[in-house]
Amino acid sequence: MNTKKPTQITIARGDGIGPEIMDATLRILTAAGADLEIEEIEIGEKIYQQGHSAGILPEAWDSLRKTRVFLKAPITTPQGGGFKSLNVTTRKVLGLFANVRPCVSYHPFVDTKHPEMDVVIIRENEEDLYAGIEHQQTDEVYQCLKLISRPGTEKIIRYAFEYAKAYNRKKVTCFTKDNIMKMTDGLFHKVFDEIGNEYPDIEKEHWIVDIGAAKLADTPEKFDVIVMPNLYGDILSDVAAQITGSVGLAGSANIGDGFAMFEAIHGSAPRIAGMNKANPSGLLLGAIQMLVHIGQQDVAEKIQNAWLRTLEDGMHTYDIFKENLSKARLGTKEFADAVIERLGQKPQQLKPISYSNQSANFKITLKPQQEVVKKLVGVDVFICSKQRDPESLAKRLQVSNSDELKLSMITNRGTKVWPDGFPETFCTDHWRCRFKPNNASKINYADVLTLMKSIHETDLEIIKTENLYEFDGVAGYTAAQGQ
Ligand code: NAD
C-alpha cells in the first residue's frame, strides 16, 4: 500500500488565458497520476480591483508559506502607478532568486529557423533594475536604481554552474554590459569568472550582452546554459522562446531556498482569452519542472514524453500550426486531450526525456564575506538647477568649499561639463557635483553635513547625495564620461 502523502501545492488560475491553460494542465497532471494535494488562491486583476495593490490577498501568503510550491498561471498587471507586479513581488518576497527558462526547438515538428536549439536561460530574479526603486528627481530627470549585490550574484552564478553539472550541460555563458556598467555588471562578470574557476569541467564564456543577444538570435545552437542579470534575462528569454517556434512553448521555474514557483514564460494574452485557442504547453512545461522539483520525476517524464509525441503527431495549437507540418489545429482543451491520449507513449524521432537520477534540488551556499576597509573619500551632491551654465553653477558651489571638501567636477547625465566641458554638451536641470578632500587628509560624514548645510544656504536645491568610498584602497565609484 502506498502510504506516501500527496505533495501539497498552491495554484492560481490568473487572468486572460490563465484559467484555460491551468485547466488543461491540471487535467493532464491528474491523468498522468501526479500525486498532489491542491490548494487554490486567487490573484490578479480581480484582486487589484478590490484595492490590493500587490494583486494578492494577504491571507493567500499563508497557503504559499505552507505548501512552498506555487503553480501560477499568468496574470494581467494593470497599467499605471500604484500597482506592483505580483510576479516580481512573489519572486522577491519569497526569495526566488533563480529563474530557469529552457528554450528548446522541436524540429521538424514545430517550424523554426533554428532546428538545433536547446538553450537554458538562467535569469537573476531579485535585483538589478527590478528593485523597483524609481524617483522623479527634477522636472526633467527620472531615475531607476540598478542594484547588483555580491551575495545575489554569487547565488545565481553558482546556481547556473550547479544546474549545468546536474543536467550534464557542457558550457555556461554569461552576458553583461560591463564595458559600460563597470561596477554593477562588472561585479556580475567578475563573480562569474571567480566561481567558474571552481568548475573546471564546464566550458565558460562571456559576451557583452548586445553582441551576445545578436549571436543568440542568429546561432542559438552554439549556446547551452546562459546566465544573466535580471533585465537582460527577462528580454532574452522571450526572444529565445519565440525563436524556437512560439513563446507559448516555454515554461519557467523560479527557485529559492525552500520555495519555488512554476509558470509559463508568456503573459495572459488577453486578445485570445476565453477562445479555447491558447497553447497550454508553457504552463505544462512549468508544471513538469515542478514535478521534478518535488521528486515526481517519473510522472514528469511520462507527461513530457506524451507531449513530445503529441507535437510529433502534428497535433498543434494555432500558434504553431503550419499547413505542411500539422495534422490538426486544436483548441486548448483538445490539445490537452491529445496529450492525455498519448500518456505512456514516447516520441519516435525527438529525443525521449529521462529525469531518473536527476534532481534539481541542489543547495546553494555562500562563502563568508571577507572584511574590507571602507573609507569615505568624498561626496557627489546632486543639484537641481534650471540655469544651464556649468561655469556659473561651479562659481555658486565653490562658495561652499571648505578646508575639508572642495568642488572637483560637475557632470550632467554623467558627462563632465566642468571644468573644461564642451559647449556642445546638452544639459538638463540635473547636475552631479563631486566634492573631494582638499588634501590627503581624512574626512568624515560630519564634513559632508557641513558642506550640505553650506550649499543649502546658497539657495541651491540638493536633490540627493551619494557618498564616495574606497574599499581596501580601491575606488567604489566611477569616473565621469569625458573625465
Ligand atoms: P503575452 O505573453 O501575454 O502575449 C504576447 C503574444 O504571444 C501575443 O500575441 C499572444 O497572443 C501570444 N501568446 C502568449 N501566450 C500564448 C499561448 N499560450 N498560446 C498562444 N499564443 C500565446 O504578452 P503581452 O501581451 O505583452 O502581455 C499581456 C499581459 O500579460 C500584460 O498585462 C502583462 O503584464 C502580463 N504578463 C504576465 C506575465 C506573468 O504572469 N508571468 C508575464 C508576462 C506578461
Residues whose N, C-alpha, C, O or C-beta is under 5 A from the ligand:
A	BS01	NAD	A73 P74 I75 T76 T77 N87 V247 G248 A264 I265 H266 G267 S268 A269 P270 I272 A278 N279 P280 D319
